[in-house]
Amino acid sequence: MLSAPLLPTLLRFALPNMVAMVATALAAIAETAYVGSFGVVSLAGMALVFPMVMFQMMLSAGAMGGGVSSAVSRAFGAGDPARANALAVHALWIGVAAGTLYMALMLAFGPALFAALGGHGEALAQAVAYANVAFLGSIFIWGVNTLSSVIRGSGNMTMPSATLLGVAVLQVAVGGALGLGWGPLPRLGMAGVAAGQVVAYAAGAAVLMVYLHSARSRIRLRLRGTPIERALLADILKVGALACISPLQTVLTILVLTALVAKFGTTALAGYGIGTRLEFLLVPIAFAVGVASVPLVGMAIGAGRIARARQSAWTAAAIAFALLGVLGLVLAIAPDLWTTRFTQDPAVVAAAALYFHWAGPCYGMFGLGLSLYFSSLGAGKAGGPVLAGTLRLVLVAVGGWVLALLQTPPWTIFALVALGMAAYGLAMIAAVRYTPWGATA
C-alpha cells in the first residue's frame, strides 16, 4: 500500500469497485425500465424521487463513507489496528443514526418536497408510492455503505464489491417480481419496485455484519467491548460531516434543475429523468476510482508520505477523466443508444437527446472532480470539495434564475448543466493543488 506502483495498484483496487458500482447502476437502470413500462407519468414521478435517492447514496457511500474510510486507513497507516477496530464500531453507530433520521425525514416531508419540485396529479402520486416504500429501507442502505467503507479503509475492495454485486442482482430480481407481478406474485407497481431495494440492502447489511465478526476480516467489529469515545466520533465526523455538505449541494443543484425543467411539462421532465439516470452509470465509475484512492491516500498520510498521497490523487483523477470523458462523448454523439431503451415516445427521446448533447462532453471534468473529492477525503481535507460544490450550486441557481426570468428554451438549461460540471472539475483541481496536505515526506 505504501510502496507498490500506483497505477497498477489503483486499477487493481478500482476494478472490483467498478464492477460493483456498475452493477448498482444497472440495478437502478432496471428500475427505470420497470417504471418505464408503467408509462410516461410514472417516469416523471421517478424523476421527482431520484434526487433524494441519489442524495442518500452520496451521503452514505460518498461523504460519510469517505470519512469512515479515511479515518480507518489513516489508523492503519499509523500502525494502529486497535484504533481502526474501534473506529469501525463508531462508524456503524453513526450509520444507524443517520439512516433512521433520513427515513423519518423522507416519510414525513417527502410528499411536500415532491410537490414543491413541480409534481402534481398522478406523477406526484407515483412518486409518493415509490418513496413511501423505498425510504423504509434507509437504515439498511446506510448500513451497507458504512460497513463497506470500513472494509475498504483496511485495503480490502473485494468483499464490499462482491456484496454490492449480490445486492444489485437481488434488487433487480425482487423489484421486477413484485413490481411487474412475475408468475403468481401480485403486480404492486411502484411500491413493488421499491421493495426490491429494501429487501436487497437488508440482505447485504446482514452479510457484511457476519463478515466483520469473522476471522477473515482484517477489522473485527466488537460492538459490546467498544465504548463510545468522543475523540473517535470526531475523527470520522470532522471529515464525513463536513463532506456531507457536498452531496447536499449536488442535490440542491439537481433540485433546482429539476424544478426548471418541470416548467416545460411532463414530457421534458421524463426526458430529463432518463438523461440524469445515466449518472447512475457514469458517476459510479468515478466513484469506483475515487474510492480506490482513499486508502492509498489515507495510509500515505498516516505514514507521513505526503508526496505519494498527492500522486495517488492525480493518478486516480486522470483515470476517471479518461473513462467518463469517452463515455460522455459517445452519448453526446449517439444519445439514442441510451434513451430508446426506456421509451419510444418521440418527444421524450428528443428531450433526453438535447440533455446529452450539452452535458455529455463535460462528464469527463465532472468525473475528474468526483475522483479528487474522494482523494481529498482520504487526506482528511473536506473544505476544498465543499467550496467546489458551492461554486457549481451558485452557477446553477443564479444562472437558472436568470434563464427562468428570460423564459429561455430548454436547451439553455442543459447548457447550464454542462457549465456547472466543467466549473466543478476545475475548482477541484485548484482545491487539491492549493490545499496543504502536510509537510512533504
BAZA-652166 format. One record per residue (C-alpha): x, y, z. Coordinates in steps of 0.1 Angstrom, whole numbers, padded with zeros to 4 digits. Layout:
<atom c1="X" c2="Y" c3="Z"/>
...
end
This chain:
<atom c1="0000" c2="0000" c3="0000"/>
<atom c1="0029" c2="0024" c3="0007"/>
<atom c1="0054" c2="0012" c3="-0019"/>
<atom c1="0037" c2="-0006" c3="-0048"/>
<atom c1="0035" c2="0012" c3="-0082"/>
<atom c1="0004" c2="0035" c3="-0081"/>
<atom c1="-0012" c2="0029" c3="-0115"/>
<atom c1="-0014" c2="-0009" c3="-0112"/>
<atom c1="-0025" c2="-0007" c3="-0076"/>
<atom c1="-0052" c2="0018" c3="-0083"/>
<atom c1="-0065" c2="-0002" c3="-0112"/>
<atom c1="-0065" c2="-0034" c3="-0091"/>
<atom c1="-0084" c2="-0016" c3="-0064"/>
<atom c1="-0108" c2="0002" c3="-0088"/>
<atom c1="-0118" c2="-0028" c3="-0109"/>
<atom c1="-0138" c2="-0047" c3="-0082"/>
<atom c1="-0153" c2="-0014" c3="-0071"/>
<atom c1="-0162" c2="-0006" c3="-0107"/>
<atom c1="-0179" c2="-0040" c3="-0112"/>
<atom c1="-0200" c2="-0034" c3="-0081"/>
<atom c1="-0208" c2="0002" c3="-0088"/>
<atom c1="-0218" c2="-0006" c3="-0124"/>
<atom c1="-0240" c2="-0034" c3="-0111"/>
<atom c1="-0256" c2="-0010" c3="-0087"/>
<atom c1="-0261" c2="0014" c3="-0116"/>
<atom c1="-0276" c2="-0013" c3="-0138"/>
<atom c1="-0300" c2="-0022" c3="-0110"/>
<atom c1="-0312" c2="0015" c3="-0110"/>
<atom c1="-0314" c2="0013" c3="-0147"/>
<atom c1="-0335" c2="-0019" c3="-0145"/>
<atom c1="-0358" c2="0000" c3="-0120"/>
<atom c1="-0361" c2="0028" c3="-0146"/>
<atom c1="-0370" c2="0002" c3="-0173"/>
<atom c1="-0396" c2="-0014" c3="-0150"/>
<atom c1="-0411" c2="0021" c3="-0142"/>
<atom c1="-0410" c2="0030" c3="-0179"/>
<atom c1="-0433" c2="0001" c3="-0186"/>
<atom c1="-0459" c2="0018" c3="-0164"/>
<atom c1="-0459" c2="0049" c3="-0187"/>
<atom c1="-0446" c2="0084" c3="-0190"/>
<atom c1="-0464" c2="0096" c3="-0159"/>
<atom c1="-0446" c2="0070" c3="-0138"/>
<atom c1="-0412" c2="0081" c3="-0153"/>
<atom c1="-0420" c2="0117" c3="-0144"/>
<atom c1="-0428" c2="0105" c3="-0108"/>
<atom c1="-0395" c2="0087" c3="-0106"/>
<atom c1="-0376" c2="0118" c3="-0118"/>
<atom c1="-0391" c2="0136" c3="-0087"/>
<atom c1="-0378" c2="0110" c3="-0063"/>
<atom c1="-0344" c2="0105" c3="-0080"/>
<atom c1="-0326" c2="0134" c3="-0064"/>
<atom c1="-0334" c2="0122" c3="-0028"/>
<atom c1="-0324" c2="0086" c3="-0037"/>
<atom c1="-0292" c2="0099" c3="-0051"/>
<atom c1="-0287" c2="0121" c3="-0021"/>
<atom c1="-0289" c2="0092" c3="0003"/>
<atom c1="-0264" c2="0072" c3="-0017"/>
<atom c1="-0240" c2="0101" c3="-0019"/>
<atom c1="-0242" c2="0108" c3="0018"/>
<atom c1="-0238" c2="0072" c3="0030"/>
<atom c1="-0214" c2="0058" c3="0004"/>
<atom c1="-0196" c2="0090" c3="-0006"/>
<atom c1="-0194" c2="0117" c3="0021"/>
<atom c1="-0197" c2="0099" c3="0054"/>
<atom c1="-0184" c2="0067" c3="0038"/>
<atom c1="-0153" c2="0087" c3="0027"/>
<atom c1="-0149" c2="0100" c3="0062"/>
<atom c1="-0151" c2="0064" c3="0075"/>
<atom c1="-0126" c2="0050" c3="0050"/>
<atom c1="-0102" c2="0080" c3="0056"/>
<atom c1="-0102" c2="0075" c3="0094"/>
<atom c1="-0097" c2="0037" c3="0092"/>
<atom c1="-0070" c2="0039" c3="0066"/>
<atom c1="-0051" c2="0066" c3="0085"/>
<atom c1="-0052" c2="0044" c3="0116"/>
<atom c1="-0037" c2="0015" c3="0096"/>
<atom c1="-0011" c2="0038" c3="0080"/>
<atom c1="0000" c2="0049" c3="0115"/>
<atom c1="0003" c2="0013" c3="0126"/>
<atom c1="-0027" c2="0013" c3="0150"/>
<atom c1="-0051" c2="-0016" c3="0141"/>
<atom c1="-0068" c2="-0014" c3="0175"/>
<atom c1="-0079" c2="0022" c3="0167"/>
<atom c1="-0092" c2="0010" c3="0133"/>
<atom c1="-0113" c2="-0016" c3="0150"/>
<atom c1="-0128" c2="0009" c3="0174"/>
<atom c1="-0134" c2="0034" c3="0146"/>
<atom c1="-0154" c2="0007" c3="0128"/>
<atom c1="-0178" c2="0004" c3="0157"/>
<atom c1="-0183" c2="0041" c3="0159"/>
<atom c1="-0189" c2="0043" c3="0122"/>
<atom c1="-0217" c2="0017" c3="0124"/>
<atom c1="-0235" c2="0037" c3="0151"/>
<atom c1="-0232" c2="0068" c3="0130"/>
<atom c1="-0247" c2="0049" c3="0101"/>
<atom c1="-0276" c2="0036" c3="0121"/>
<atom c1="-0284" c2="0070" c3="0135"/>
<atom c1="-0282" c2="0087" c3="0101"/>
<atom c1="-0303" c2="0060" c3="0083"/>
<atom c1="-0330" c2="0063" c3="0109"/>
<atom c1="-0331" c2="0101" c3="0106"/>
<atom c1="-0332" c2="0100" c3="0068"/>
<atom c1="-0361" c2="0076" c3="0069"/>
<atom c1="-0381" c2="0097" c3="0093"/>
<atom c1="-0375" c2="0129" c3="0073"/>
<atom c1="-0384" c2="0115" c3="0040"/>
<atom c1="-0415" c2="0097" c3="0052"/>
<atom c1="-0427" c2="0129" c3="0069"/>
<atom c1="-0418" c2="0155" c3="0043"/>
<atom c1="-0412" c2="0137" c3="0011"/>
<atom c1="-0447" c2="0143" c3="-0005"/>
<atom c1="-0444" c2="0181" c3="0002"/>
<atom c1="-0409" c2="0181" c3="-0013"/>
<atom c1="-0420" c2="0164" c3="-0045"/>
<atom c1="-0449" c2="0188" c3="-0048"/>
<atom c1="-0425" c2="0217" c3="-0044"/>
<atom c1="-0404" c2="0204" c3="-0072"/>
<atom c1="-0434" c2="0207" c3="-0096"/>
<atom c1="-0450" c2="0173" c3="-0091"/>
<atom c1="-0488" c2="0172" c3="-0093"/>
<atom c1="-0516" c2="0148" c3="-0101"/>
<atom c1="-0507" c2="0112" c3="-0110"/>
<atom c1="-0470" c2="0120" c3="-0113"/>
<atom c1="-0469" c2="0131" c3="-0077"/>
<atom c1="-0490" c2="0100" c3="-0066"/>
<atom c1="-0465" c2="0077" c3="-0083"/>
<atom c1="-0435" c2="0095" c3="-0067"/>
<atom c1="-0451" c2="0091" c3="-0032"/>
<atom c1="-0459" c2="0054" c3="-0038"/>
<atom c1="-0423" c2="0047" c3="-0046"/>
<atom c1="-0408" c2="0068" c3="-0019"/>
<atom c1="-0430" c2="0055" c3="0010"/>
<atom c1="-0415" c2="0020" c3="0005"/>
<atom c1="-0380" c2="0028" c3="-0007"/>
<atom c1="-0371" c2="0051" c3="0023"/>
<atom c1="-0383" c2="0025" c3="0048"/>
<atom c1="-0350" c2="0008" c3="0040"/>
<atom c1="-0328" c2="0037" c3="0046"/>
<atom c1="-0311" c2="0022" c3="0077"/>
<atom c1="-0301" c2="-0009" c3="0055"/>
<atom c1="-0286" c2="0014" c3="0028"/>
<atom c1="-0266" c2="0033" c3="0054"/>
<atom c1="-0256" c2="0000" c3="0070"/>
<atom c1="-0243" c2="-0015" c3="0037"/>
<atom c1="-0224" c2="0016" c3="0027"/>
<atom c1="-0210" c2="0023" c3="0061"/>
<atom c1="-0197" c2="-0012" c3="0066"/>
<atom c1="-0184" c2="-0013" c3="0030"/>
<atom c1="-0164" c2="0019" c3="0037"/>
<atom c1="-0149" c2="0004" c3="0069"/>
<atom c1="-0137" c2="-0026" c3="0049"/>
<atom c1="-0124" c2="-0005" c3="0021"/>
<atom c1="-0104" c2="0016" c3="0046"/>
<atom c1="-0085" c2="-0015" c3="0055"/>
<atom c1="-0075" c2="-0020" c3="0019"/>
<atom c1="-0100" c2="-0048" c3="0010"/>
<atom c1="-0120" c2="-0039" c3="-0020"/>
<atom c1="-0132" c2="-0074" c3="-0029"/>
<atom c1="-0156" c2="-0081" c3="-0001"/>
<atom c1="-0176" c2="-0048" c3="-0003"/>
<atom c1="-0177" c2="-0052" c3="-0041"/>
<atom c1="-0189" c2="-0088" c3="-0040"/>
<atom c1="-0216" c2="-0078" c3="-0015"/>
<atom c1="-0228" c2="-0049" c3="-0036"/>
<atom c1="-0229" c2="-0071" c3="-0067"/>
<atom c1="-0251" c2="-0096" c3="-0049"/>
<atom c1="-0273" c2="-0067" c3="-0036"/>
<atom c1="-0278" c2="-0054" c3="-0072"/>
<atom c1="-0288" c2="-0088" c3="-0085"/>
<atom c1="-0313" c2="-0094" c3="-0057"/>
<atom c1="-0327" c2="-0059" c3="-0062"/>
<atom c1="-0334" c2="-0065" c3="-0099"/>
<atom c1="-0350" c2="-0098" c3="-0092"/>
<atom c1="-0372" c2="-0089" c3="-0063"/>
<atom c1="-0381" c2="-0054" c3="-0077"/>
<atom c1="-0391" c2="-0070" c3="-0110"/>
<atom c1="-0410" c2="-0098" c3="-0094"/>
<atom c1="-0430" c2="-0076" c3="-0071"/>
<atom c1="-0433" c2="-0045" c3="-0093"/>
<atom c1="-0444" c2="-0063" c3="-0125"/>
<atom c1="-0461" c2="-0093" c3="-0109"/>
<atom c1="-0440" c2="-0121" c3="-0123"/>
<atom c1="-0455" c2="-0156" c3="-0120"/>
<atom c1="-0481" c2="-0159" c3="-0092"/>
<atom c1="-0470" c2="-0127" c3="-0075"/>
<atom c1="-0493" c2="-0096" c3="-0075"/>
<atom c1="-0484" c2="-0066" c3="-0096"/>
<atom c1="-0476" c2="-0039" c3="-0070"/>
<atom c1="-0463" c2="-0013" c3="-0094"/>
<atom c1="-0440" c2="0015" c3="-0080"/>
<atom c1="-0442" c2="0001" c3="-0044"/>
<atom c1="-0431" c2="-0033" c3="-0056"/>
<atom c1="-0401" c2="-0019" c3="-0075"/>
<atom c1="-0391" c2="0000" c3="-0044"/>
<atom c1="-0395" c2="-0031" c3="-0022"/>
<atom c1="-0367" c2="-0048" c3="-0042"/>
<atom c1="-0342" c2="-0022" c3="-0030"/>
<atom c1="-0353" c2="-0026" c3="0007"/>
<atom c1="-0350" c2="-0064" c3="0006"/>
<atom c1="-0317" c2="-0064" c3="-0012"/>
<atom c1="-0299" c2="-0039" c3="0011"/>
<atom c1="-0312" c2="-0057" c3="0042"/>
<atom c1="-0296" c2="-0089" c3="0030"/>
<atom c1="-0264" c2="-0070" c3="0021"/>
<atom c1="-0261" c2="-0055" c3="0056"/>
<atom c1="-0265" c2="-0089" c3="0072"/>
<atom c1="-0237" c2="-0104" c3="0050"/>
<atom c1="-0213" c2="-0076" c3="0059"/>
<atom c1="-0221" c2="-0079" c3="0097"/>
<atom c1="-0213" c2="-0116" c3="0096"/>
<atom c1="-0180" c2="-0109" c3="0077"/>
<atom c1="-0168" c2="-0083" c3="0102"/>
<atom c1="-0174" c2="-0107" c3="0130"/>
<atom c1="-0153" c2="-0134" c3="0113"/>
<atom c1="-0116" c2="-0143" c3="0114"/>
<atom c1="-0113" c2="-0135" c3="0076"/>
<atom c1="-0117" c2="-0097" c3="0082"/>
<atom c1="-0087" c2="-0075" c3="0089"/>
<atom c1="-0111" c2="-0054" c3="0110"/>
<atom c1="-0131" c2="-0070" c3="0139"/>
<atom c1="-0164" c2="-0054" c3="0148"/>
<atom c1="-0166" c2="-0057" c3="0186"/>
<atom c1="-0198" c2="-0039" c3="0195"/>
<atom c1="-0200" c2="-0050" c3="0231"/>
<atom c1="-0164" c2="-0044" c3="0240"/>
<atom c1="-0160" c2="-0009" c3="0225"/>
<atom c1="-0172" c2="0021" c3="0245"/>
<atom c1="-0183" c2="0052" c3="0227"/>
<atom c1="-0155" c2="0078" c3="0226"/>
<atom c1="-0159" c2="0114" c3="0216"/>
<atom c1="-0124" c2="0115" c3="0200"/>
<atom c1="-0132" c2="0086" c3="0177"/>
<atom c1="-0165" c2="0100" c3="0166"/>
<atom c1="-0148" c2="0133" c3="0159"/>
<atom c1="-0121" c2="0116" c3="0138"/>
<atom c1="-0149" c2="0104" c3="0115"/>
<atom c1="-0172" c2="0133" c3="0116"/>
<atom c1="-0146" c2="0160" c3="0111"/>
<atom c1="-0142" c2="0147" c3="0076"/>
<atom c1="-0176" c2="0130" c3="0070"/>
<atom c1="-0199" c2="0156" c3="0084"/>
<atom c1="-0182" c2="0185" c3="0066"/>
<atom c1="-0181" c2="0163" c3="0034"/>
<atom c1="-0219" c2="0159" c3="0037"/>
<atom c1="-0223" c2="0195" c3="0026"/>
<atom c1="-0210" c2="0185" c3="-0009"/>
<atom c1="-0238" c2="0160" c3="-0017"/>
<atom c1="-0263" c2="0184" c3="-0002"/>
<atom c1="-0250" c2="0210" c3="-0027"/>
<atom c1="-0252" c2="0184" c3="-0055"/>
<atom c1="-0288" c2="0175" c3="-0047"/>
<atom c1="-0298" c2="0212" c3="-0044"/>
<atom c1="-0283" c2="0217" c3="-0078"/>
<atom c1="-0303" c2="0188" c3="-0092"/>
<atom c1="-0335" c2="0200" c3="-0074"/>
<atom c1="-0330" c2="0235" c3="-0090"/>
<atom c1="-0326" c2="0219" c3="-0124"/>
<atom c1="-0355" c2="0196" c3="-0119"/>
<atom c1="-0378" c2="0224" c3="-0110"/>
<atom c1="-0366" c2="0244" c3="-0140"/>
<atom c1="-0372" c2="0215" c3="-0164"/>
<atom c1="-0406" c2="0207" c3="-0148"/>
<atom c1="-0418" c2="0241" c3="-0161"/>
<atom c1="-0416" c2="0227" c3="-0196"/>
<atom c1="-0441" c2="0199" c3="-0189"/>
<atom c1="-0442" c2="0162" c3="-0181"/>
<atom c1="-0426" c2="0151" c3="-0214"/>
<atom c1="-0395" c2="0173" c3="-0208"/>
<atom c1="-0393" c2="0161" c3="-0172"/>
<atom c1="-0394" c2="0125" c3="-0182"/>
<atom c1="-0367" c2="0130" c3="-0208"/>
<atom c1="-0345" c2="0148" c3="-0183"/>
<atom c1="-0351" c2="0120" c3="-0158"/>
<atom c1="-0339" c2="0094" c3="-0183"/>
<atom c1="-0309" c2="0116" c3="-0190"/>
<atom c1="-0299" c2="0121" c3="-0154"/>
<atom c1="-0303" c2="0083" c3="-0148"/>
<atom c1="-0271" c2="0079" c3="-0169"/>
<atom c1="-0253" c2="0094" c3="-0140"/>
<atom c1="-0261" c2="0062" c3="-0121"/>
<atom c1="-0238" c2="0045" c3="-0146"/>
<atom c1="-0212" c2="0072" c3="-0151"/>
<atom c1="-0209" c2="0086" c3="-0116"/>
<atom c1="-0203" c2="0051" c3="-0101"/>
<atom c1="-0173" c2="0047" c3="-0124"/>
<atom c1="-0157" c2="0079" c3="-0110"/>
<atom c1="-0168" c2="0067" c3="-0075"/>
<atom c1="-0150" c2="0034" c3="-0080"/>
<atom c1="-0118" c2="0051" c3="-0090"/>
<atom c1="-0120" c2="0078" c3="-0063"/>
<atom c1="-0128" c2="0053" c3="-0035"/>
<atom c1="-0099" c2="0032" c3="-0046"/>
<atom c1="-0076" c2="0062" c3="-0040"/>
<atom c1="-0089" c2="0068" c3="-0004"/>
<atom c1="-0069" c2="0040" c3="0014"/>
<atom c1="-0038" c2="0048" c3="-0007"/>
<atom c1="-0041" c2="0085" c3="0002"/>
<atom c1="-0051" c2="0079" c3="0038"/>
<atom c1="-0024" c2="0053" c3="0046"/>
<atom c1="0002" c2="0075" c3="0029"/>
<atom c1="-0010" c2="0105" c3="0050"/>
<atom c1="-0009" c2="0083" c3="0082"/>
<atom c1="0026" c2="0073" c3="0074"/>
<atom c1="0038" c2="0108" c3="0065"/>
<atom c1="0042" c2="0101" c3="0028"/>
<atom c1="0025" c2="0133" c3="0015"/>
<atom c1="0041" c2="0132" c3="-0020"/>
<atom c1="0028" c2="0097" c3="-0026"/>
<atom c1="-0007" c2="0107" c3="-0013"/>
<atom c1="-0008" c2="0136" c3="-0039"/>
<atom c1="0005" c2="0113" c3="-0067"/>
<atom c1="-0023" c2="0088" c3="-0058"/>
<atom c1="-0049" c2="0116" c3="-0061"/>
<atom c1="-0037" c2="0129" c3="-0095"/>
<atom c1="-0034" c2="0094" c3="-0110"/>
<atom c1="-0069" c2="0084" c3="-0099"/>
<atom c1="-0083" c2="0117" c3="-0113"/>
<atom c1="-0066" c2="0111" c3="-0147"/>
<atom c1="-0082" c2="0076" c3="-0149"/>
<atom c1="-0117" c2="0090" c3="-0140"/>
<atom c1="-0114" c2="0118" c3="-0166"/>
<atom c1="-0105" c2="0094" c3="-0194"/>
<atom c1="-0132" c2="0069" c3="-0186"/>
<atom c1="-0161" c2="0093" c3="-0182"/>
<atom c1="-0149" c2="0116" c3="-0209"/>
<atom c1="-0151" c2="0088" c3="-0235"/>
<atom c1="-0185" c2="0076" c3="-0224"/>
<atom c1="-0199" c2="0112" c3="-0223"/>
<atom c1="-0187" c2="0119" c3="-0258"/>
<atom c1="-0203" c2="0087" c3="-0271"/>
<atom c1="-0237" c2="0096" c3="-0256"/>
<atom c1="-0234" c2="0132" c3="-0269"/>
<atom c1="-0230" c2="0119" c3="-0304"/>
<atom c1="-0254" c2="0090" c3="-0302"/>
<atom c1="-0279" c2="0096" c3="-0274"/>
<atom c1="-0305" c2="0071" c3="-0288"/>
<atom c1="-0281" c2="0043" c3="-0277"/>
<atom c1="-0294" c2="0051" c3="-0242"/>
<atom c1="-0328" c2="0068" c3="-0244"/>
<atom c1="-0346" c2="0044" c3="-0266"/>
<atom c1="-0340" c2="0016" c3="-0241"/>
<atom c1="-0365" c2="0033" c3="-0218"/>
<atom c1="-0391" c2="0048" c3="-0240"/>
<atom c1="-0401" c2="0052" c3="-0277"/>
<atom c1="-0421" c2="0084" c3="-0271"/>
<atom c1="-0406" c2="0108" c3="-0297"/>
<atom c1="-0409" c2="0139" c3="-0275"/>
<atom c1="-0393" c2="0123" c3="-0245"/>
<atom c1="-0365" c2="0109" c3="-0267"/>
<atom c1="-0358" c2="0143" c3="-0281"/>
<atom c1="-0357" c2="0160" c3="-0247"/>
<atom c1="-0332" c2="0134" c3="-0234"/>
<atom c1="-0311" c2="0138" c3="-0266"/>
<atom c1="-0309" c2="0175" c3="-0260"/>
<atom c1="-0297" c2="0169" c3="-0225"/>
<atom c1="-0269" c2="0146" c3="-0237"/>
<atom c1="-0258" c2="0169" c3="-0265"/>
<atom c1="-0249" c2="0195" c3="-0239"/>
<atom c1="-0240" c2="0176" c3="-0207"/>
<atom c1="-0221" c2="0146" c3="-0223"/>
<atom c1="-0189" c2="0165" c3="-0233"/>
<atom c1="-0185" c2="0177" c3="-0197"/>
<atom c1="-0188" c2="0143" c3="-0180"/>
<atom c1="-0150" c2="0139" c3="-0181"/>
<atom c1="-0144" c2="0171" c3="-0160"/>
<atom c1="-0172" c2="0160" c3="-0136"/>
<atom c1="-0156" c2="0126" c3="-0132"/>
<atom c1="-0122" c2="0142" c3="-0125"/>
<atom c1="-0138" c2="0164" c3="-0099"/>
<atom c1="-0156" c2="0135" c3="-0082"/>
<atom c1="-0123" c2="0114" c3="-0080"/>
<atom c1="-0104" c2="0143" c3="-0065"/>
<atom c1="-0133" c2="0148" c3="-0040"/>
<atom c1="-0127" c2="0113" c3="-0026"/>
<atom c1="-0089" c2="0117" c3="-0026"/>
<atom c1="-0094" c2="0149" c3="-0006"/>
<atom c1="-0115" c2="0129" c3="0020"/>
<atom c1="-0087" c2="0104" c3="0022"/>
<atom c1="-0063" c2="0132" c3="0031"/>
<atom c1="-0088" c2="0144" c3="0057"/>
<atom c1="-0094" c2="0176" c3="0038"/>
<atom c1="-0131" c2="0182" c3="0030"/>
<atom c1="-0130" c2="0220" c3="0027"/>
<atom c1="-0120" c2="0222" c3="-0009"/>
<atom c1="-0147" c2="0199" c3="-0022"/>
<atom c1="-0173" c2="0220" c3="-0003"/>
<atom c1="-0161" c2="0252" c3="-0020"/>
<atom c1="-0161" c2="0235" c3="-0054"/>
<atom c1="-0197" c2="0223" c3="-0048"/>
<atom c1="-0206" c2="0258" c3="-0037"/>
<atom c1="-0194" c2="0272" c3="-0070"/>
<atom c1="-0214" c2="0248" c3="-0090"/>
<atom c1="-0245" c2="0254" c3="-0070"/>
<atom c1="-0242" c2="0292" c3="-0072"/>
<atom c1="-0237" c2="0290" c3="-0110"/>
<atom c1="-0268" c2="0268" c3="-0115"/>
<atom c1="-0290" c2="0287" c3="-0090"/>
<atom c1="-0282" c2="0322" c3="-0103"/>
<atom c1="-0280" c2="0311" c3="-0139"/>
<atom c1="-0313" c2="0292" c3="-0136"/>
<atom c1="-0329" c2="0322" c3="-0121"/>
<atom c1="-0318" c2="0344" c3="-0150"/>
<atom c1="-0329" c2="0318" c3="-0176"/>
<atom c1="-0363" c2="0315" c3="-0160"/>
<atom c1="-0367" c2="0352" c3="-0158"/>
<atom c1="-0359" c2="0355" c3="-0196"/>
<atom c1="-0381" c2="0324" c3="-0204"/>
<atom c1="-0354" c2="0308" c3="-0225"/>
<atom c1="-0359" c2="0274" c3="-0243"/>
<atom c1="-0350" c2="0241" c3="-0226"/>
<atom c1="-0315" c2="0238" c3="-0243"/>
<atom c1="-0303" c2="0267" c3="-0222"/>
<atom c1="-0310" c2="0247" c3="-0190"/>
<atom c1="-0289" c2="0218" c3="-0203"/>
<atom c1="-0261" c2="0241" c3="-0213"/>
<atom c1="-0262" c2="0254" c3="-0177"/>
<atom c1="-0258" c2="0218" c3="-0165"/>
<atom c1="-0227" c2="0214" c3="-0187"/>
<atom c1="-0212" c2="0247" c3="-0174"/>
<atom c1="-0217" c2="0236" c3="-0138"/>
<atom c1="-0199" c2="0203" c3="-0144"/>
<atom c1="-0169" c2="0219" c3="-0160"/>
<atom c1="-0167" c2="0245" c3="-0133"/>
<atom c1="-0168" c2="0218" c3="-0106"/>
<atom c1="-0139" c2="0199" c3="-0122"/>
<atom c1="-0117" c2="0230" c3="-0125"/>
<atom c1="-0125" c2="0240" c3="-0089"/>
<atom c1="-0115" c2="0206" c3="-0076"/>
<atom c1="-0082" c2="0208" c3="-0094"/>
<atom c1="-0075" c2="0241" c3="-0078"/>
<atom c1="-0086" c2="0228" c3="-0043"/>
<atom c1="-0062" c2="0198" c3="-0044"/>
<atom c1="-0034" c2="0218" c3="-0059"/>
<atom c1="-0035" c2="0246" c3="-0033"/>
<atom c1="-0048" c2="0229" c3="-0001"/>
<atom c1="-0019" c2="0219" c3="0022"/>
<atom c1="-0019" c2="0181" c3="0029"/>
<atom c1="0011" c2="0183" c3="0053"/>
<atom c1="0049" c2="0186" c3="0052"/>
<atom c1="0065" c2="0169" c3="0022"/>
<atom c1="0079" c2="0135" c3="0030"/>
end
